[in-house]
Amino acid sequence: MTGRSNPLPPLLTTLVSLHLFATKSFHMVTSTMYGISRASVSRAVTRFSDILSNLSHRFVKFPVGKEAQTIQREFYNVASKNTHI
């Protein structure tokens, strides 16, 4: 399905990567499931991870200052009340 001149389509790259992340499976299992080589799985996951990393600053926000202190205090209050599962 793929070769050096034919990279995986973006949708397949996304599906392969999400499958690997969600199942914690091995490249070999994922490659068999999607009918592609292990090397293609590795390239897809690397590419997808790089894209996610480059976009993370737009979607992931870490609190700072008073907001961070408030969240920490709220978390502690919830965690200290739920000491057993």
C-alpha positions as CSV (number, residue, x, y, z in Angstrom):
1,M,0.0,0.0,0.0
2,T,2.8,2.4,0.7
3,G,6.4,3.0,-0.5
4,R,8.9,5.7,-0.3
5,S,7.2,7.7,-2.9
6,N,3.7,7.0,-1.5
7,P,3.3,8.0,2.1
8,L,0.3,7.0,4.1
9,P,-2.7,9.2,3.6
10,P,-3.4,11.6,6.6
11,L,-6.5,9.7,7.7
12,L,-4.7,6.4,7.8
13,T,-1.8,8.0,9.6
14,T,-4.2,9.3,12.2
15,L,-6.0,6.0,12.6
16,V,-2.8,4.0,12.9
17,S,-1.4,6.3,15.5
18,L,-4.5,6.5,17.6
19,H,-4.8,2.7,17.5
20,L,-1.3,2.3,18.7
21,F,-1.7,4.9,21.5
22,A,-5.1,3.5,22.6
23,T,-4.2,-0.1,22.7
24,K,-0.5,0.1,23.6
25,S,-0.1,-2.6,21.0
26,F,3.1,-3.4,19.2
27,H,4.0,-2.0,15.7
28,M,3.7,-5.5,14.3
29,V,0.1,-6.0,15.5
30,T,-0.9,-2.6,14.2
31,S,0.9,-3.2,10.9
32,T,-0.9,-6.5,10.4
33,M,-4.3,-5.0,11.3
34,Y,-3.9,-2.2,8.7
35,G,-2.0,-4.2,6.1
36,I,1.1,-1.9,6.1
37,S,4.7,-2.4,7.1
38,R,6.1,-1.9,10.6
39,A,8.3,0.8,9.2
40,S,5.2,2.6,7.9
41,V,3.6,2.3,11.3
42,S,6.7,3.8,12.9
43,R,6.8,6.7,10.4
44,A,3.1,7.4,10.8
45,V,3.3,7.5,14.6
46,T,6.4,9.7,14.5
47,R,4.8,12.1,12.1
48,F,1.5,12.2,14.0
49,S,3.3,12.7,17.3
50,D,5.4,15.5,15.9
51,I,2.2,17.2,14.6
52,L,0.5,16.9,17.9
53,S,3.5,18.2,19.7
54,N,3.7,21.2,17.4
55,L,0.0,22.0,17.9
56,S,-0.2,21.4,21.7
57,H,0.6,25.0,22.6
58,R,-2.7,26.0,21.0
59,F,-4.8,23.5,23.0
60,V,-2.9,22.8,26.3
61,K,-2.8,25.5,28.9
62,F,-1.0,25.1,32.2
63,P,-2.3,27.4,35.0
64,V,0.1,29.9,36.5
65,G,0.1,32.2,39.6
66,K,-3.1,32.4,41.6
67,E,-5.0,30.2,39.2
68,A,-2.4,27.4,39.7
69,Q,-2.7,27.8,43.5
70,T,-6.5,27.6,43.4
71,I,-6.5,24.5,41.2
72,Q,-3.9,22.8,43.5
73,R,-6.0,23.6,46.6
74,E,-9.2,22.4,44.9
75,F,-7.5,19.2,43.8
76,Y,-6.1,18.6,47.3
77,N,-9.6,19.1,48.8
78,V,-11.2,16.6,46.5
79,A,-8.3,14.1,46.9
80,S,-8.2,14.3,50.6
81,K,-11.9,13.4,50.8
82,N,-11.6,10.4,48.6
83,T,-9.0,8.3,50.3
84,H,-10.3,5.0,49.1
85,I,-11.5,3.6,45.8
